[in-house]
Amino acid sequence: MFVDDGRFTYYQYHTKALEKRVAAFESGQAYRKMKEGMRRLRAYYERQIKMLMKELASAHAREAKNREMWFQVFQDVQAECEKRIAQEAKRLAAMEERALKAERKADKLQDKLSEKLHEIVLARSETAEEKEKNQKLHAQLNQNFENSSLPSSQILFRGKVHNNREKTDRKPGAQPGHEGHHRKRHAVTEEPVFIPAPPEIENDPDYYRQKGEHSEIHKQVVGIRLVLTVTDYWSYVYRNRRTGAKYHPPFPENAQLEVNYDDSVKALIFLMKDHLNVPENKIREFLLEMTGGEVEVSRGMINGINAEFSSKTAQERKEIFSRLASAEVLYTDMTGARMNGSLKNIVVCTDGTDILYFFRDTKGDKALVGTPVEYFLNTLVHDHDKTFLHYGSSHQECNEHHLRYLKGAQENESNLTWHIQMRELLKEMNETREKQNRVLEPEQIAGFEKKRVQEAEAPSSGFRNLPWEYEPQWRRIL
């Protein structure tokens, strides 16, 4: 039995519609309809193209008209500009003519003036040359270790080398009007000693004991004792019943010998030997007497202190070396020293906090091999030795050398004042930094800069003729 669920009916209608469309295509009616639609669409787009072409032609016409108008405006402006240029050229020609006349008159006057001054200039130049030669010779004769870079060892018939402090009439010690520097009070280590008042004061009814803040007076007596301390480390000895091997607990690292000296004794020996330059026999005598004949160190131990110190500080010296090589500013110098009658060299490197010394046989580049200077890439401060100019990225000369140069200039050029002003300015800046732990506030730096400018602009200061090596120093020291 056939049951229609709707799909059969749908397919019947769909088939009839398709048959109808096929019949239309076969008869040509569908093609004619499609052709008519394409014709209408083509006519529509052709009308749109004609309208757009018309608008484009109109825009081209407006653009051409505007261009002609702008060209006319430009021509008018150019004509006006050419007219103004011609007027200015005419005025300029008149001014040039007047200037030429004035120059001719000035040339005539200048020729006359040159003839008048020629003899004076010749006489003054000859006098200046002789004066300059005399001044140079005088300066060379007066050069010494106090006013130049010459070391004291190169000065013949020199006297005792004193420091650079200028002598005054003031007596050593505290000065009137200045706050005194009192001795530091210490923590009390002994039983306090009370001093009673005498009976005539204690029993006098006119005296009474003061109360309050100032009721007591304390005064200290400070002393130092050298006390011998001996620590005895001991342990039991054990023996193995089977092997006969002996055993005892390990002793501390500083107690390996039968009698050992701790770090306090070694530090005292090292201080006396290398810092105070006390001879070996004097060190042995000092320790023997101060300990009542108990401690008698050998010369071998005293001589081995430096090697032990060097081995124990190897890592610390490496760290200091690294910090110095990477510092922003490195101070260095080479100084001579004698060892067994032979002249040697010591290289000093410091950044103001850490310091290393290097013992070398000679000076020059070989002496700087293996020092922080060899690897340094920043600002190097030195005594202007040419060897140091091969290292670092920038250089500054020690301020002490500048003070010497200024002192030499002051002695040899007494008619000028710039060297006196610069020397006082450098000393003032240095003293201010020392009082403030080497740190200047921005306001203070600005004040020094302002003071320097005022002195430089003074008519009689001569500051403008400052030599090249002094010019940056006032800023560097800040």
C-alpha positions as CSV (number, residue, x, y, z in Angstrom):
1,M,0.0,0.0,0.0
2,F,1.5,3.4,-1.1
3,V,1.5,6.2,1.6
4,D,2.2,9.8,0.6
5,D,4.3,11.6,3.2
6,G,4.5,14.9,1.2
7,R,7.9,14.4,-0.4
8,F,6.4,12.7,-3.4
9,T,4.1,15.6,-4.1
10,Y,7.1,18.0,-3.7
11,Y,9.1,16.1,-6.2
12,Q,6.2,16.1,-8.6
13,Y,5.9,19.9,-8.5
14,H,9.6,20.4,-8.7
15,T,9.8,18.2,-11.8
16,K,7.1,20.1,-13.5
17,A,8.9,23.5,-12.8
18,L,12.1,22.1,-14.2
19,E,10.3,20.8,-17.3
20,K,8.8,24.3,-17.8
21,R,12.2,26.0,-17.5
22,V,13.7,23.5,-20.1
23,A,10.8,24.2,-22.4
24,A,11.4,28.0,-22.1
25,F,15.1,27.6,-23.0
26,E,14.2,25.3,-25.9
27,S,11.7,27.8,-27.3
28,G,14.2,30.8,-26.9
29,Q,12.0,32.9,-24.7
30,A,14.4,32.7,-21.7
31,Y,17.4,33.8,-23.9
32,R,15.4,36.8,-25.2
33,K,14.5,37.8,-21.6
34,M,18.2,37.6,-20.5
35,K,19.3,39.6,-23.5
36,E,16.8,42.3,-22.9
37,G,18.1,42.6,-19.2
38,M,21.7,42.9,-20.4
39,R,20.8,45.6,-22.9
40,R,19.0,47.7,-20.2
41,L,22.0,47.3,-17.8
42,R,24.4,48.3,-20.5
43,A,22.4,51.4,-21.3
44,Y,22.3,52.3,-17.6
45,Y,26.1,52.1,-17.3
46,E,26.6,54.1,-20.5
47,R,24.5,56.9,-19.2
48,Q,26.6,56.9,-15.9
49,I,29.8,57.1,-17.9
50,K,28.6,60.0,-20.0
51,M,27.6,61.9,-16.8
52,L,31.1,61.2,-15.2
53,M,32.9,62.3,-18.3
54,K,30.9,65.5,-18.4
55,E,31.8,66.2,-14.7
56,L,35.5,65.4,-15.4
57,A,35.5,67.9,-18.3
58,S,33.9,70.6,-16.1
59,A,36.6,69.9,-13.4
60,H,39.4,70.2,-15.9
61,A,38.0,73.5,-17.1
62,R,37.8,74.9,-13.5
63,E,41.3,73.7,-12.8
64,A,42.7,75.4,-15.9
65,K,40.9,78.6,-15.0
66,N,42.2,78.6,-11.4
67,R,45.8,77.9,-12.7
68,E,45.5,80.9,-15.0
69,M,44.3,83.1,-12.1
70,W,47.2,81.9,-9.8
71,F,49.8,82.5,-12.6
72,Q,48.4,86.0,-12.9
73,V,48.7,86.5,-9.1
74,F,52.3,85.2,-9.1
75,Q,53.3,87.5,-12.0
76,D,51.9,90.5,-10.1
77,V,53.8,89.5,-6.9
78,Q,57.0,88.9,-8.9
79,A,56.7,92.2,-10.6
80,E,56.2,94.0,-7.3
81,C,59.2,92.1,-5.8
82,E,61.4,93.0,-8.7
83,K,60.4,96.6,-8.3
84,R,61.3,96.5,-4.6
85,I,64.6,94.7,-5.3
86,A,65.6,97.4,-7.8
87,Q,64.8,100.1,-5.3
88,E,66.9,98.4,-2.6
89,A,69.8,97.8,-5.1
90,K,69.8,101.5,-5.9
91,R,69.9,102.3,-2.1
92,L,72.7,99.7,-1.6
93,A,74.8,101.1,-4.4
94,A,74.5,104.6,-2.8
95,M,75.5,103.2,0.6
96,E,78.4,101.3,-0.9
97,E,79.7,104.5,-2.5
98,R,79.5,106.3,0.8
99,A,81.3,103.4,2.5
100,L,84.1,103.4,-0.1
101,K,84.6,107.1,0.5
102,A,84.8,106.5,4.3
103,E,87.2,103.6,3.8
104,R,89.5,105.8,1.7
105,K,89.6,108.4,4.4
106,A,90.1,105.8,7.1
107,D,93.0,104.2,5.1
108,K,94.7,107.6,4.8
109,L,94.4,108.1,8.5
110,Q,95.5,104.6,9.2
111,D,98.6,105.0,7.1
112,K,99.5,108.2,8.9
113,L,98.9,106.5,12.3
114,S,101.0,103.4,11.2
115,E,103.9,105.7,10.3
116,K,103.6,107.4,13.7
117,L,103.5,104.1,15.7
118,H,106.0,102.1,13.7
119,E,109.0,103.3,15.6
120,I,107.2,102.8,19.0
121,V,106.2,99.3,18.0
122,L,109.8,98.4,17.0
123,A,111.2,99.7,20.3
124,R,108.5,97.9,22.4
125,S,109.0,94.6,20.5
126,E,112.7,94.7,21.1
127,T,112.1,95.5,24.8
128,A,109.5,92.8,25.1
129,E,111.8,90.1,23.5
130,E,114.6,91.0,25.9
131,K,112.3,91.0,28.8
132,E,110.8,87.6,27.8
133,K,114.2,86.1,27.5
134,N,115.2,87.5,30.8
135,Q,112.0,86.2,32.4
136,K,112.5,82.7,31.0
137,L,116.1,82.4,32.2
138,H,115.1,83.7,35.6
139,A,112.2,81.2,35.8
140,Q,114.6,78.3,34.8
141,L,117.1,79.3,37.4
142,N,114.4,79.5,40.1
143,Q,112.8,76.1,39.3
144,N,112.8,73.6,42.2
145,F,110.6,70.9,43.7
146,E,108.4,73.5,45.4
147,N,107.3,75.4,42.2
148,S,107.6,72.9,39.4
149,S,107.4,69.1,38.6
150,L,111.1,68.6,39.3
151,P,111.7,66.0,42.0
152,S,113.7,67.1,45.0
153,S,116.4,64.5,44.2
154,Q,117.3,66.5,41.0
155,I,117.9,69.8,42.9
156,L,121.5,70.3,43.8
157,F,122.5,71.8,47.1
158,R,118.9,71.5,48.4
159,G,118.1,71.8,52.0
160,K,115.6,69.8,54.0
161,V,112.4,69.1,52.1
162,H,109.6,70.6,54.1
163,N,105.9,70.3,53.6
164,N,103.9,72.9,51.6
165,R,102.2,74.5,54.5
166,E,102.8,78.2,54.6
167,K,104.5,79.5,57.8
168,T,102.6,81.8,60.0
169,D,103.2,83.6,63.3
170,R,100.6,81.4,65.1
171,K,101.7,79.0,67.8
172,P,100.9,75.3,67.4
173,G,97.7,74.1,69.1
174,A,94.3,75.7,69.6
175,Q,93.8,79.2,68.3
176,P,91.8,81.9,70.2
177,G,88.2,82.1,69.0
178,H,88.1,78.5,67.8
179,E,86.3,75.7,69.5
180,G,88.7,73.3,71.1
181,H,89.0,69.6,70.3
182,H,88.7,67.8,73.6
183,R,90.1,64.3,74.2
184,K,87.6,61.5,73.7
185,R,86.2,60.0,76.9
186,H,86.4,56.2,77.2
187,A,84.3,53.5,78.8
188,V,85.5,52.9,82.4
189,T,87.3,49.5,82.8
190,E,88.4,49.8,86.5
191,E,86.6,50.5,89.7
192,P,86.0,54.3,90.0
193,V,88.1,56.1,92.6
194,F,86.1,58.6,94.7
195,I,88.0,61.6,96.0
196,P,86.5,62.9,99.3
197,A,86.5,66.5,100.3
198,P,88.9,67.6,103.1
199,P,87.3,67.7,106.6
200,E,87.5,71.5,106.8
201,I,85.2,71.7,103.7
202,E,83.0,68.7,104.7
203,N,82.3,70.0,108.2
204,D,82.1,73.7,107.2
205,P,78.4,74.8,107.4
206,D,79.0,77.4,104.7
207,Y,79.6,74.7,102.2
208,Y,76.9,72.4,100.9
209,R,77.0,69.8,98.2
210,Q,75.6,71.1,94.9
211,K,72.7,69.3,93.3
212,G,71.6,68.9,89.7
213,E,73.5,68.7,86.4
214,H,76.9,70.0,87.5
215,S,77.0,68.3,90.9
216,E,79.8,65.9,90.0
217,I,83.2,66.2,88.2
218,H,84.7,63.2,86.4
219,K,88.3,63.0,85.1
220,Q,89.8,60.0,83.5
221,V,93.3,58.5,83.4
222,V,93.9,56.3,80.4
223,G,96.5,53.6,80.4
224,I,97.6,50.6,78.2
225,R,98.7,47.2,79.4
226,L,100.4,44.5,77.3
227,V,99.0,41.3,78.8
228,L,100.4,37.9,78.0
229,T,97.6,35.3,77.3
230,V,98.4,31.6,76.8
231,T,95.7,29.1,75.9
232,D,96.6,25.4,76.3
233,Y,94.7,23.0,74.0
234,W,94.9,19.3,75.0
235,S,93.2,16.0,74.4
236,Y,93.5,12.3,75.1
237,V,95.5,10.0,72.9
238,Y,93.8,6.7,71.8
239,R,95.4,3.5,70.4
240,N,93.8,0.8,68.3
241,R,94.1,-2.6,70.0
242,R,94.3,-4.5,66.7
243,T,96.5,-2.2,64.5
244,G,98.3,-0.2,67.2
245,A,97.4,3.1,65.3
246,K,97.3,6.2,67.5
247,Y,94.5,8.8,67.3
248,H,93.8,12.2,68.9
249,P,91.0,14.8,68.1
250,P,92.1,17.4,65.5
251,F,93.5,20.7,67.0
252,P,92.4,24.1,65.7
253,E,94.1,25.5,62.7
254,N,96.1,28.0,64.7
255,A,97.4,25.3,67.1
256,Q,99.3,22.9,64.9
257,L,102.8,23.4,66.5
258,E,103.8,22.8,70.1
259,V,103.9,26.5,70.7
260,N,102.0,28.8,68.3
261,Y,101.6,32.6,68.2
262,D,98.1,33.9,67.4
263,D,97.0,36.7,65.1
264,S,97.5,39.4,67.7
265,V,101.2,38.7,68.0
266,K,101.6,38.4,64.3
267,A,99.7,41.6,63.6
268,L,101.9,43.5,66.1
269,I,105.0,42.2,64.5
270,F,103.7,43.1,61.0
271,L,102.7,46.6,62.2
272,M,106.1,47.3,63.7
273,K,108.1,45.8,60.8
274,D,106.3,47.2,57.8
275,H,104.5,50.3,59.0
276,L,106.8,51.6,61.7
277,N,110.0,50.3,60.0
278,V,111.4,48.8,63.3
279,P,114.4,46.6,62.8
280,E,114.1,42.9,63.6
281,N,116.3,42.9,66.7
282,K,114.3,45.8,68.1
283,I,111.1,43.9,67.6
284,R,112.5,40.9,69.4
285,E,113.7,43.1,72.3
286,F,110.4,44.9,72.5
287,L,108.3,41.7,72.8
288,L,110.8,40.1,75.2
289,E,110.8,43.1,77.6
290,M,107.1,43.8,77.4
291,T,106.2,40.1,78.3
292,G,108.8,39.8,81.0
293,G,111.1,37.5,79.0
294,E,108.3,35.1,78.1
295,V,107.9,35.7,74.3
296,E,111.1,35.4,72.3
297,V,110.2,35.2,68.6
298,S,112.7,34.0,66.0
299,R,114.0,36.0,63.2
300,G,112.7,33.4,60.8
301,M,109.2,34.1,62.0
302,I,109.6,37.8,61.6
303,N,111.0,37.4,58.1
304,G,108.1,35.1,57.2
305,I,105.4,37.5,58.3
306,N,105.2,39.2,55.0
307,A,104.9,36.0,53.0
308,E,102.1,34.8,55.4
309,F,100.3,38.1,55.1
310,S,100.6,38.0,51.3
311,S,99.1,34.4,51.1
312,K,96.3,35.2,53.5
313,T,95.3,38.5,51.7
314,A,95.6,37.1,48.1
315,Q,91.8,37.0,47.6
316,E,91.3,40.4,49.2
317,R,94.0,41.9,47.0
318,K,92.3,40.4,43.9
319,E,89.0,42.1,44.9
320,I,90.8,45.4,45.6
321,F,92.6,45.1,42.2
322,S,89.2,44.6,40.5
323,R,87.7,47.6,42.2
324,L,90.6,49.8,41.3
325,A,90.6,48.7,37.7
326,S,86.9,49.5,37.3
327,A,86.8,52.8,39.4
328,E,85.6,56.0,37.9
329,V,88.8,57.8,39.0
330,L,92.2,56.2,39.7
331,Y,95.1,58.0,41.5
332,T,98.5,56.7,40.6
333,D,102.2,57.6,41.1
334,M,105.6,56.0,40.7
335,T,108.2,56.8,43.3
336,G,111.8,55.6,43.8
337,A,113.1,53.4,46.6
338,R,116.4,51.7,47.4
339,M,116.9,48.0,48.2
340,N,120.3,46.9,49.2
341,G,121.8,50.0,47.5
342,S,120.0,49.5,44.2
343,L,117.4,52.0,43.0
344,K,113.9,50.4,42.6
345,N,110.4,51.7,41.8
346,I,107.1,51.5,43.7
347,V,103.8,52.0,41.8
348,V,101.0,53.3,44.0
349,C,97.3,52.9,42.9
350,T,94.3,54.1,44.9
351,D,90.7,55.3,44.4
352,G,90.7,57.2,47.7
353,T,89.4,54.1,49.6
354,D,91.5,51.1,48.6
355,I,95.2,51.2,47.9
356,L,97.7,48.8,46.4
357,Y,101.5,49.0,46.1
358,F,103.6,47.3,43.4
359,F,107.3,46.8,43.7
360,R,109.1,47.1,40.4
361,D,112.7,47.1,39.2
362,T,112.3,50.0,36.8
363,K,109.9,52.8,35.8
364,G,108.1,53.2,32.5
365,D,105.5,50.9,30.8
366,K,107.1,47.8,32.2
367,A,106.4,48.9,35.7
368,L,102.7,49.2,35.0
369,V,102.3,45.7,33.7
370,G,100.2,43.7,36.2
371,T,98.8,46.9,37.9
372,P,95.2,48.3,37.7
373,V,96.6,51.1,35.4
374,E,97.2,48.5,32.7
375,Y,93.5,47.7,32.4
376,F,92.1,51.1,33.5
377,L,89.7,52.9,31.0
378,N,88.4,55.9,32.9
379,T,89.9,59.1,34.4
380,L,93.5,58.8,35.5
381,V,95.0,61.3,38.0
382,H,98.8,61.5,38.1
383,D,101.8,63.8,38.1
384,H,101.8,64.2,34.3
385,D,104.4,61.5,33.7
386,K,104.3,60.7,30.0
387,T,104.1,57.0,30.8
388,F,100.6,57.4,32.2
389,L,99.3,59.2,29.1
390,H,99.2,55.7,27.3
391,Y,96.5,54.5,29.7
392,G,92.9,55.6,30.7
393,S,90.5,57.6,28.6
394,S,91.1,61.0,30.2
395,H,93.7,62.5,32.4
396,Q,94.0,65.0,35.3
397,E,97.1,66.3,37.0
398,C,97.4,66.2,40.7
399,N,96.2,69.4,42.3
400,E,99.5,69.7,44.3
401,H,101.4,70.1,41.0
402,H,99.1,72.8,39.9
403,L,99.7,74.7,43.2
404,R,103.4,74.4,42.5
405,Y,103.1,75.7,39.0
406,L,101.0,78.6,40.2
407,K,103.5,79.3,42.9
408,G,106.3,79.4,40.2
409,A,104.2,81.7,38.0
410,Q,103.6,84.0,41.0
411,E,107.3,84.2,41.6
412,N,108.2,84.8,38.0
413,E,105.3,87.0,36.9
414,S,104.8,89.4,39.8
415,N,103.1,91.9,37.5
416,L,100.0,89.6,37.1
417,T,97.4,88.5,39.6
418,W,95.6,85.6,37.9
419,H,97.9,83.0,39.4
420,I,97.3,84.3,43.0
421,Q,93.5,84.2,42.5
422,M,93.6,80.7,40.9
423,R,95.9,79.4,43.7
424,E,93.6,80.8,46.4
425,L,90.5,79.5,44.6
426,L,91.9,75.9,44.3
427,K,93.0,76.0,48.0
428,E,89.6,77.2,49.1
429,M,87.8,74.5,47.1
430,N,90.1,71.8,48.4
431,E,89.7,72.9,52.0
432,T,85.9,73.0,51.6
433,R,85.9,69.4,50.3
434,E,88.1,68.2,53.1
435,K,85.9,69.7,55.7
436,Q,82.8,68.0,54.1
437,N,84.3,64.6,53.6
438,R,85.2,65.3,50.0
439,V,81.6,66.1,49.0
440,L,80.4,69.4,47.7
441,E,76.7,70.4,47.4
442,P,75.4,71.7,44.0
443,E,74.9,75.2,45.5
444,Q,78.6,75.3,46.6
445,I,79.8,74.2,43.1
446,A,77.6,77.0,41.6
447,G,79.1,79.5,44.0
448,F,82.7,78.5,43.0
449,E,81.8,78.7,39.3
450,K,80.3,82.2,39.9
451,K,83.3,83.3,41.8
452,R,85.6,82.0,39.1
453,V,83.7,83.9,36.4
454,Q,83.8,87.1,38.4
455,E,87.5,86.9,38.8
456,A,88.0,86.0,35.1
457,E,86.0,89.1,34.1
458,A,88.0,91.4,36.3
459,P,90.0,94.0,34.1
460,S,93.3,93.5,35.8
461,S,93.1,89.9,36.8
462,G,94.8,88.4,33.8
463,F,92.6,85.3,34.2
464,R,91.8,85.2,30.5
465,N,95.4,84.4,29.8
466,L,95.2,81.2,31.9
467,P,97.4,78.4,30.5
468,W,95.7,75.4,29.1
469,E,96.7,73.1,31.9
470,Y,95.0,75.3,34.5
471,E,91.8,76.0,32.7
472,P,89.9,72.7,33.4
473,Q,91.5,72.2,36.8
474,W,89.1,74.4,38.7
475,R,86.2,72.3,37.4
476,R,87.9,69.0,37.8
477,I,88.5,69.5,41.5
478,L,84.8,70.0,42.1
